[in-house]
Amino acid sequence: MDVQLQQWRSSGQFFDHLGFEVFYRREGTGPVLLLMHGYPFNSFDWHALWPALSERFTLIAPDMLGMGFSAKPVSYEYSVHDHADMHEALLEHLGVSDCHVLAHDVGDSVAQELLSRFEERGEGRRPYELRSITWLNGGIFVEAYRPRLIQTLTATTPLGGLFATYPRLFLSDAVLRPSVNEAFGPDTKPSDELWRRFSEILDYNDGRRVAHKVGRFILDRYHHRNRWVRAMRRTHVPMRFIDGPYDPNSGRHMAERYMEVIPEPDVVLLADDIGHWPQIEDPQGALTHFLEFIEPLARRPVNAPASR
């Protein structure tokens, strides 16, 4: 295994979620910040931000089932609701009573589900308090989302099963890398070294065989769109959307839709050439805008009323 990935894995631990091992890293001191990674990789997506964030926050970063160093069962129906259940189970396991959230890609959908549960439970019935949510690029509004062709084929058609049967052919690096590269900016595409790490993450526990099942979260976005958006429109949990506008999936057009739908929207657009992975492509820009938003909230007393 790549040395940097090995260090990442050895710095984490596992907890049992309904009979499956879930990997997570916990590090730092201060308010709890739950980091929710995207598809198809894992918590290593946060590596460039990790040192700076861990100086200010207690970071909790799990790998969702089917991805990264967590279990990747074949006979399993992956869903956004299931990922949300896992995150809540981890917070309970660690005794977390309140947290901030920084989410990306499918992590955005999981955070939308957590926010919906938070609003539906109401005061006095919540197992934890959400202090803020920061969204990075992702399909927050399915009507504005533009998935890559390979994602549509693997997640929504019978071809997904065929691809999983012959992953070394249909889901090889030669097939996946160009599709992933399209989502990055013109000058920030993954180096050969970074791609080798991405490839190892996909291969861990034979993950390519379940990639099509994990990718079906895009169907959940259709099924639960109104419930999730209703919660975002009604909540008093502070929110900021930091977007890489070059992203063909959820770039500038997603930010524009956010500003149309969300009352008093807090939206930051990064440089025009930043794509789908701001935390990798422009870690300093993402960090600056995140801290600008979060630090006043992190200093606020726990019982102080939230506002946007």
Contacts in CASP RR format, 6 or more apart in sequence:
PFRMAT RR
TARGET T0000
AUTHOR 0000-0000-0000
METHOD contacts of the structure
MODEL  1
MDVQLQQWRSSGQFFDHLGFEVFYRREGTGPVLLLMHGYPFNSFDWHALW
PALSERFTLIAPDMLGMGFSAKPVSYEYSVHDHADMHEALLEHLGVSDCH
VLAHDVGDSVAQELLSRFEERGEGRRPYELRSITWLNGGIFVEAYRPRLI
QTLTATTPLGGLFATYPRLFLSDAVLRPSVNEAFGPDTKPSDELWRRFSE
ILDYNDGRRVAHKVGRFILDRYHHRNRWVRAMRRTHVPMRFIDGPYDPNS
GRHMAERYMEVIPEPDVVLLADDIGHWPQIEDPQGALTHFLEFIEPLARR
PVNAPASR
1 9 0 8 1.000
1 200 0 8 1.000
2 196 0 8 1.000
2 197 0 8 1.000
2 200 0 8 1.000
4 47 0 8 1.000
4 197 0 8 1.000
5 44 0 8 1.000
5 197 0 8 1.000
5 200 0 8 1.000
5 201 0 8 1.000
8 25 0 8 1.000
8 43 0 8 1.000
8 44 0 8 1.000
8 47 0 8 1.000
9 23 0 8 1.000
9 69 0 8 1.000
11 25 0 8 1.000
11 27 0 8 1.000
12 23 0 8 1.000
12 24 0 8 1.000
12 25 0 8 1.000
12 26 0 8 1.000
13 23 0 8 1.000
13 24 0 8 1.000
13 25 0 8 1.000
13 26 0 8 1.000
14 21 0 8 1.000
14 22 0 8 1.000
14 23 0 8 1.000
14 24 0 8 1.000
15 21 0 8 1.000
15 22 0 8 1.000
15 24 0 8 1.000
15 89 0 8 1.000
15 90 0 8 1.000
15 93 0 8 1.000
16 22 0 8 1.000
17 65 0 8 1.000
17 85 0 8 1.000
17 86 0 8 1.000
17 89 0 8 1.000
17 90 0 8 1.000
18 89 0 8 1.000
20 65 0 8 1.000
20 70 0 8 1.000
20 71 0 8 1.000
20 73 0 8 1.000
21 70 0 8 1.000
21 71 0 8 1.000
22 62 0 8 1.000
22 63 0 8 1.000
22 64 0 8 1.000
22 65 0 8 1.000
22 70 0 8 1.000
22 71 0 8 1.000
22 86 0 8 1.000
22 90 0 8 1.000
23 42 0 8 1.000
23 43 0 8 1.000
23 62 0 8 1.000
23 63 0 8 1.000
23 68 0 8 1.000
23 69 0 8 1.000
23 70 0 8 1.000
24 43 0 8 1.000
24 60 0 8 1.000
24 61 0 8 1.000
24 62 0 8 1.000
24 63 0 8 1.000
24 90 0 8 1.000
25 43 0 8 1.000
25 59 0 8 1.000
25 60 0 8 1.000
25 61 0 8 1.000
25 62 0 8 1.000
26 58 0 8 1.000
26 59 0 8 1.000
26 60 0 8 1.000
26 61 0 8 1.000
26 94 0 8 1.000
27 50 0 8 1.000
27 54 0 8 1.000
27 58 0 8 1.000
27 59 0 8 1.000
28 54 0 8 1.000
28 55 0 8 1.000
28 57 0 8 1.000
28 58 0 8 1.000
28 59 0 8 1.000
29 57 0 8 1.000
29 58 0 8 1.000
30 56 0 8 1.000
30 57 0 8 1.000
30 58 0 8 1.000
30 298 0 8 1.000
31 57 0 8 1.000
31 58 0 8 1.000
31 98 0 8 1.000
31 99 0 8 1.000
31 100 0 8 1.000
31 131 0 8 1.000
31 298 0 8 1.000
32 57 0 8 1.000
32 58 0 8 1.000
32 60 0 8 1.000
32 96 0 8 1.000
32 98 0 8 1.000
32 99 0 8 1.000
32 100 0 8 1.000
33 53 0 8 1.000
33 57 0 8 1.000
33 58 0 8 1.000
33 59 0 8 1.000
33 60 0 8 1.000
33 99 0 8 1.000
33 100 0 8 1.000
33 101 0 8 1.000
33 102 0 8 1.000
33 294 0 8 1.000
34 60 0 8 1.000
34 61 0 8 1.000
34 87 0 8 1.000
34 91 0 8 1.000
34 96 0 8 1.000
34 99 0 8 1.000
34 100 0 8 1.000
34 101 0 8 1.000
34 102 0 8 1.000
35 43 0 8 1.000
35 46 0 8 1.000
35 53 0 8 1.000
35 59 0 8 1.000
35 60 0 8 1.000
35 61 0 8 1.000
35 102 0 8 1.000
35 103 0 8 1.000
36 87 0 8 1.000
36 101 0 8 1.000
36 102 0 8 1.000
36 103 0 8 1.000
36 104 0 8 1.000
36 107 0 8 1.000
36 108 0 8 1.000
36 110 0 8 1.000
36 111 0 8 1.000
37 43 0 8 1.000
37 44 0 8 1.000
37 45 0 8 1.000
37 46 0 8 1.000
37 61 0 8 1.000
37 63 0 8 1.000
37 64 0 8 1.000
37 67 0 8 1.000
37 104 0 8 1.000
37 105 0 8 1.000
37 106 0 8 1.000
37 107 0 8 1.000
38 45 0 8 1.000
38 64 0 8 1.000
38 67 0 8 1.000
38 104 0 8 1.000
38 105 0 8 1.000
38 106 0 8 1.000
38 107 0 8 1.000
39 67 0 8 1.000
39 105 0 8 1.000
39 106 0 8 1.000
39 214 0 8 1.000
39 215 0 8 1.000
39 217 0 8 1.000
40 67 0 8 1.000
40 202 0 8 1.000
40 211 0 8 1.000
40 214 0 8 1.000
40 215 0 8 1.000
41 67 0 8 1.000
41 68 0 8 1.000
41 198 0 8 1.000
41 201 0 8 1.000
41 202 0 8 1.000
42 63 0 8 1.000
42 64 0 8 1.000
42 67 0 8 1.000
42 68 0 8 1.000
42 69 0 8 1.000
42 70 0 8 1.000
42 201 0 8 1.000
43 61 0 8 1.000
43 62 0 8 1.000
43 63 0 8 1.000
43 68 0 8 1.000
44 68 0 8 1.000
44 197 0 8 1.000
44 201 0 8 1.000
45 104 0 8 1.000
45 277 0 8 1.000
45 279 0 8 1.000
45 280 0 8 1.000
46 53 0 8 1.000
46 59 0 8 1.000
46 61 0 8 1.000
46 279 0 8 1.000
48 279 0 8 1.000
48 280 0 8 1.000
48 283 0 8 1.000
49 279 0 8 1.000
49 283 0 8 1.000
49 286 0 8 1.000
49 287 0 8 1.000
50 59 0 8 1.000
52 287 0 8 1.000
53 59 0 8 1.000
53 287 0 8 1.000
56 291 0 8 1.000
56 295 0 8 1.000
56 298 0 8 1.000
57 100 0 8 1.000
57 298 0 8 1.000
60 90 0 8 1.000
60 91 0 8 1.000
60 94 0 8 1.000
60 96 0 8 1.000
60 99 0 8 1.000
62 70 0 8 1.000
62 86 0 8 1.000
62 87 0 8 1.000
62 90 0 8 1.000
63 69 0 8 1.000
63 70 0 8 1.000
64 70 0 8 1.000
64 83 0 8 1.000
64 86 0 8 1.000
64 106 0 8 1.000
64 110 0 8 1.000
64 214 0 8 1.000
65 71 0 8 1.000
65 72 0 8 1.000
65 73 0 8 1.000
65 76 0 8 1.000
65 78 0 8 1.000
65 82 0 8 1.000
65 83 0 8 1.000
65 86 0 8 1.000
66 72 0 8 1.000
66 73 0 8 1.000
66 76 0 8 1.000
66 78 0 8 1.000
66 205 0 8 1.000
66 207 0 8 1.000
66 210 0 8 1.000
66 213 0 8 1.000
66 214 0 8 1.000
67 201 0 8 1.000
67 207 0 8 1.000
67 214 0 8 1.000
68 201 0 8 1.000
68 204 0 8 1.000
68 205 0 8 1.000
68 207 0 8 1.000
69 204 0 8 1.000
69 205 0 8 1.000
70 205 0 8 1.000
71 205 0 8 1.000
72 204 0 8 1.000
72 205 0 8 1.000
72 206 0 8 1.000
72 207 0 8 1.000
72 209 0 8 1.000
72 210 0 8 1.000
73 210 0 8 1.000
74 209 0 8 1.000
74 210 0 8 1.000
76 210 0 8 1.000
76 213 0 8 1.000
77 213 0 8 1.000
78 210 0 8 1.000
78 213 0 8 1.000
78 214 0 8 1.000
78 215 0 8 1.000
78 216 0 8 1.000
78 217 0 8 1.000
79 216 0 8 1.000
79 217 0 8 1.000
79 220 0 8 1.000
80 106 0 8 1.000
80 109 0 8 1.000
80 110 0 8 1.000
80 112 0 8 1.000
80 113 0 8 1.000
80 217 0 8 1.000
80 220 0 8 1.000
80 221 0 8 1.000
80 224 0 8 1.000
81 113 0 8 1.000
81 220 0 8 1.000
83 106 0 8 1.000
83 107 0 8 1.000
83 110 0 8 1.000
83 113 0 8 1.000
83 217 0 8 1.000
84 110 0 8 1.000
84 113 0 8 1.000
84 114 0 8 1.000
84 117 0 8 1.000
87 110 0 8 1.000
87 114 0 8 1.000
88 114 0 8 1.000
88 117 0 8 1.000
88 127 0 8 1.000
88 128 0 8 1.000
91 99 0 8 1.000
91 127 0 8 1.000
91 128 0 8 1.000
92 127 0 8 1.000
96 128 0 8 1.000
97 128 0 8 1.000
97 129 0 8 1.000
98 128 0 8 1.000
98 129 0 8 1.000
98 130 0 8 1.000
98 131 0 8 1.000
98 302 0 8 1.000
99 128 0 8 1.000
99 129 0 8 1.000
99 130 0 8 1.000
99 131 0 8 1.000
100 130 0 8 1.000
100 131 0 8 1.000
100 132 0 8 1.000
100 133 0 8 1.000
100 134 0 8 1.000
100 294 0 8 1.000
100 297 0 8 1.000
100 298 0 8 1.000
101 111 0 8 1.000
101 114 0 8 1.000
101 130 0 8 1.000
101 132 0 8 1.000
101 133 0 8 1.000
101 134 0 8 1.000
102 134 0 8 1.000
102 136 0 8 1.000
102 290 0 8 1.000
103 110 0 8 1.000
103 111 0 8 1.000
103 133 0 8 1.000
103 134 0 8 1.000
103 135 0 8 1.000
103 136 0 8 1.000
104 135 0 8 1.000
104 136 0 8 1.000
104 137 0 8 1.000
104 138 0 8 1.000
104 277 0 8 1.000
104 278 0 8 1.000
104 279 0 8 1.000
105 136 0 8 1.000
105 137 0 8 1.000
105 138 0 8 1.000
105 139 0 8 1.000
105 276 0 8 1.000
106 138 0 8 1.000
106 215 0 8 1.000
106 217 0 8 1.000
107 138 0 8 1.000
108 135 0 8 1.000
108 136 0 8 1.000
108 138 0 8 1.000
108 139 0 8 1.000
108 140 0 8 1.000
109 138 0 8 1.000
109 139 0 8 1.000
109 140 0 8 1.000
109 217 0 8 1.000
109 220 0 8 1.000
109 221 0 8 1.000
109 228 0 8 1.000
111 133 0 8 1.000
111 135 0 8 1.000
112 140 0 8 1.000
112 224 0 8 1.000
112 228 0 8 1.000
112 229 0 8 1.000
112 231 0 8 1.000
112 232 0 8 1.000
113 224 0 8 1.000
113 228 0 8 1.000
114 130 0 8 1.000
115 130 0 8 1.000
115 133 0 8 1.000
115 228 0 8 1.000
115 231 0 8 1.000
115 232 0 8 1.000
115 235 0 8 1.000
115 237 0 8 1.000
116 224 0 8 1.000
116 227 0 8 1.000
116 228 0 8 1.000
116 230 0 8 1.000
116 231 0 8 1.000
118 126 0 8 1.000
118 129 0 8 1.000
118 130 0 8 1.000
118 231 0 8 1.000
118 235 0 8 1.000
118 237 0 8 1.000
119 231 0 8 1.000
119 234 0 8 1.000
119 235 0 8 1.000
120 231 0 8 1.000
129 302 0 8 1.000
130 237 0 8 1.000
131 237 0 8 1.000
131 238 0 8 1.000
131 297 0 8 1.000
131 298 0 8 1.000
131 306 0 8 1.000
132 237 0 8 1.000
132 238 0 8 1.000
132 239 0 8 1.000
132 240 0 8 1.000
132 293 0 8 1.000
132 294 0 8 1.000
132 297 0 8 1.000
132 306 0 8 1.000
133 237 0 8 1.000
133 238 0 8 1.000
133 239 0 8 1.000
133 240 0 8 1.000
134 239 0 8 1.000
134 240 0 8 1.000
134 241 0 8 1.000
134 242 0 8 1.000
134 290 0 8 1.000
134 293 0 8 1.000
134 294 0 8 1.000
135 239 0 8 1.000
135 240 0 8 1.000
135 241 0 8 1.000
135 242 0 8 1.000
136 242 0 8 1.000
136 243 0 8 1.000
136 278 0 8 1.000
136 279 0 8 1.000
136 286 0 8 1.000
137 243 0 8 1.000
137 244 0 8 1.000
137 247 0 8 1.000
137 249 0 8 1.000
137 250 0 8 1.000
137 251 0 8 1.000
137 254 0 8 1.000
137 275 0 8 1.000
137 276 0 8 1.000
137 277 0 8 1.000
137 278 0 8 1.000
138 145 0 8 1.000
138 249 0 8 1.000
138 250 0 8 1.000
138 254 0 8 1.000
138 276 0 8 1.000
139 145 0 8 1.000
139 221 0 8 1.000
139 249 0 8 1.000
139 250 0 8 1.000
139 254 0 8 1.000
140 232 0 8 1.000
140 241 0 8 1.000
140 250 0 8 1.000
140 254 0 8 1.000
140 257 0 8 1.000
140 258 0 8 1.000
141 225 0 8 1.000
141 229 0 8 1.000
141 254 0 8 1.000
141 257 0 8 1.000
141 258 0 8 1.000
141 261 0 8 1.000
142 218 0 8 1.000
142 221 0 8 1.000
142 222 0 8 1.000
142 225 0 8 1.000
143 225 0 8 1.000
143 257 0 8 1.000
144 250 0 8 1.000
144 253 0 8 1.000
144 254 0 8 1.000
144 256 0 8 1.000
144 257 0 8 1.000
145 218 0 8 1.000
145 221 0 8 1.000
145 249 0 8 1.000
145 250 0 8 1.000
145 254 0 8 1.000
146 248 0 8 1.000
146 249 0 8 1.000
146 250 0 8 1.000
146 253 0 8 1.000
147 155 0 8 1.000
147 218 0 8 1.000
147 249 0 8 1.000
148 179 0 8 1.000
148 182 0 8 1.000
148 183 0 8 1.000
148 248 0 8 1.000
148 249 0 8 1.000
149 179 0 8 1.000
150 175 0 8 1.000
150 176 0 8 1.000
150 179 0 8 1.000
151 179 0 8 1.000
151 215 0 8 1.000
151 218 0 8 1.000
152 218 0 8 1.000
153 159 0 8 1.000
153 160 0 8 1.000
153 163 0 8 1.000
154 160 0 8 1.000
154 161 0 8 1.000
154 163 0 8 1.000
154 164 0 8 1.000
154 171 0 8 1.000
154 211 0 8 1.000
154 212 0 8 1.000
154 215 0 8 1.000
155 212 0 8 1.000
155 215 0 8 1.000
155 216 0 8 1.000
155 217 0 8 1.000
155 218 0 8 1.000
155 219 0 8 1.000
156 216 0 8 1.000
156 218 0 8 1.000
156 219 0 8 1.000
160 212 0 8 1.000
161 212 0 8 1.000
162 170 0 8 1.000
163 170 0 8 1.000
163 171 0 8 1.000
163 211 0 8 1.000
163 212 0 8 1.000
164 171 0 8 1.000
164 208 0 8 1.000
164 209 0 8 1.000
164 210 0 8 1.000
164 211 0 8 1.000
164 212 0 8 1.000
164 213 0 8 1.000
167 207 0 8 1.000
167 208 0 8 1.000
167 209 0 8 1.000
167 211 0 8 1.000
168 208 0 8 1.000
171 202 0 8 1.000
171 208 0 8 1.000
171 211 0 8 1.000
173 195 0 8 1.000
173 199 0 8 1.000
176 202 0 8 1.000
177 190 0 8 1.000
177 195 0 8 1.000
180 190 0 8 1.000
180 195 0 8 1.000
180 198 0 8 1.000
181 189 0 8 1.000
181 190 0 8 1.000
182 248 0 8 1.000
183 247 0 8 1.000
183 248 0 8 1.000
183 249 0 8 1.000
183 275 0 8 1.000
183 276 0 8 1.000
183 277 0 8 1.000
184 190 0 8 1.000
184 275 0 8 1.000
184 276 0 8 1.000
184 277 0 8 1.000
184 281 0 8 1.000
185 246 0 8 1.000
185 247 0 8 1.000
185 273 0 8 1.000
185 274 0 8 1.000
185 275 0 8 1.000
185 281 0 8 1.000
186 246 0 8 1.000
186 273 0 8 1.000
187 273 0 8 1.000
188 273 0 8 1.000
188 274 0 8 1.000
188 275 0 8 1.000
188 280 0 8 1.000
188 281 0 8 1.000
188 282 0 8 1.000
190 198 0 8 1.000
190 280 0 8 1.000
194 280 0 8 1.000
202 208 0 8 1.000
202 211 0 8 1.000
229 261 0 8 1.000
232 239 0 8 1.000
232 261 0 8 1.000
232 262 0 8 1.000
233 261 0 8 1.000
233 262 0 8 1.000
233 263 0 8 1.000
235 308 0 8 1.000
236 305 0 8 1.000
236 306 0 8 1.000
236 307 0 8 1.000
236 308 0 8 1.000
237 306 0 8 1.000
237 308 0 8 1.000
238 266 0 8 1.000
238 293 0 8 1.000
238 297 0 8 1.000
238 306 0 8 1.000
238 307 0 8 1.000
238 308 0 8 1.000
239 262 0 8 1.000
239 266 0 8 1.000
239 308 0 8 1.000
240 266 0 8 1.000
240 267 0 8 1.000
240 268 0 8 1.000
240 289 0 8 1.000
240 290 0 8 1.000
240 293 0 8 1.000
241 255 0 8 1.000
241 258 0 8 1.000
241 265 0 8 1.000
241 266 0 8 1.000
241 267 0 8 1.000
241 268 0 8 1.000
242 268 0 8 1.000
242 270 0 8 1.000
242 278 0 8 1.000
242 286 0 8 1.000
242 289 0 8 1.000
242 290 0 8 1.000
243 250 0 8 1.000
243 251 0 8 1.000
243 252 0 8 1.000
243 254 0 8 1.000
243 255 0 8 1.000
243 258 0 8 1.000
243 267 0 8 1.000
243 268 0 8 1.000
243 269 0 8 1.000
243 270 0 8 1.000
243 278 0 8 1.000
244 251 0 8 1.000
244 252 0 8 1.000
244 269 0 8 1.000
244 270 0 8 1.000
244 271 0 8 1.000
244 274 0 8 1.000
244 275 0 8 1.000
244 276 0 8 1.000
244 278 0 8 1.000
244 281 0 8 1.000
244 282 0 8 1.000
245 251 0 8 1.000
245 252 0 8 1.000
245 255 0 8 1.000
245 269 0 8 1.000
245 270 0 8 1.000
245 271 0 8 1.000
245 272 0 8 1.000
245 274 0 8 1.000
245 275 0 8 1.000
246 252 0 8 1.000
246 272 0 8 1.000
246 273 0 8 1.000
246 274 0 8 1.000
246 275 0 8 1.000
247 254 0 8 1.000
247 274 0 8 1.000
247 275 0 8 1.000
247 276 0 8 1.000
248 276 0 8 1.000
249 276 0 8 1.000
250 276 0 8 1.000
251 275 0 8 1.000
251 276 0 8 1.000
252 269 0 8 1.000
255 267 0 8 1.000
255 269 0 8 1.000
258 265 0 8 1.000
258 267 0 8 1.000
259 265 0 8 1.000
259 267 0 8 1.000
263 308 0 8 1.000
264 308 0 8 1.000
266 293 0 8 1.000
266 308 0 8 1.000
268 289 0 8 1.000
270 278 0 8 1.000
270 282 0 8 1.000
270 285 0 8 1.000
270 286 0 8 1.000
270 289 0 8 1.000
271 282 0 8 1.000
274 281 0 8 1.000
274 282 0 8 1.000
275 281 0 8 1.000
278 285 0 8 1.000
278 286 0 8 1.000
279 286 0 8 1.000
END
